[in-house]
């Protein structure tokens, strides 16, 4: 490895991504060979941020991410993916990655990840001595700016969750010696009495089991808890329900064994929970922005922007694998077609009749579907579309629906040409009184 050590190792094919990263983060070393990248990463005394693109990871993604995590347990490991690869990300997180970025929207966060990986002092919160009673500690507000090194929400969230996970992974003998058992509860606890919450508590991070951070983040976005203080709910147990203004929250139960829960431990958990609340709030806002860009609000289908990016990716895969790919467009006709009464029921029919297809709101009055040439049941795309056309006729929608489709490799050599051919077929269907034109 070069001296001085790099801030980041990037495993990627040469292209726009690598040029952009080199320009923004000069202390980055780019590798095309996974073994070389892993060898230098493992040899680093202070591990750099390890970033890999899904395109370069290929079918070895599980082995590469697992090896990187084994080399440095506490390192920051990220995956860069295209929108169409997002479905694989939960598996990548389980394999060893901390989080993922969507190309090209998330690259601004790489500098934050590099800054977050450098050693920084952990946030501390002084004990609130005045007015404190046994078993109670009022929370202190910790803003986003007070997170370690001003790091991004996801990076700091990982750090906090690792801290809580270590508490849960203490060996049994050490837990007994320290006299405390830490349980994390992520459940629908809004408006539930604290005693009921304590009875529902189940250890999310039992001894020796890692925290499933994606599941934690998902659960946190669904919880609203009422109080912001430690409460003694039985002889040996304290409960901390923590809630953010946005409604995210979690509950932490500290259970005694043979001594009182130390003030230091309560303070540490309190600080972690407050930081976690601020981070989850930021993560919710970021995820909401991504959903707005990728989802059509009226139908819940993918947006045109997302669909076009997805189609480019699946078209490349179809050409590499020499497989058929079909794009179909659906347009209700007449004045009724412009309203909610036709578009939404049509979207429901498409979702039911075209399993495995990517559906999208392509235009104001047009829905789109991208599907493989052969369905799960062995039927061709043309057969499925013909059956779908009959189902639409039988559904009794307020307006007739024009249908046009095109297939690779028969009608186009690239994704844009494939859509253009499908649009021409849709126009022919409109002019033929909504008779389907299925090429």
Secondary structure, DSSP 8 states (H G I E B T S, - for coil): --SS--SEEEE--SSHHHHHHHHH-TTEEEES-HHHHHHHHHH-SS--EEEEEHHHHGGGHHHHHHHHHHH-TTS-EEEEE-GGGGGGHHHHHHHT-SEEEETTTTTTHHHHHHHHHS-----------TT--TT--B-----GGGSGGG--HHHHHHHHHHHHHHHHTS-HHHHHHHTEEEEEE-S--TT--HHHHHHH---SS-TT----HHHHHHHHTT------BEEEEETTEEEEEEE-TTS-EEEEEEEESSS---HHHHHHHHHHHHHHHHHHHHHHHHHHHHHHHHB-TTT-SB-HHHHHHHHHHHHHHHHHHT--EEEEEEEE-SGGGGSHHHHHHHHHHHHHHSTT-EEEEEETTEEEEEEESB-TTS-BHHHHHHHHHHHHHHHT-SS-EEEEEEEETTS-SSHHHHHHHHHHHHHHHHHTTT--EE-
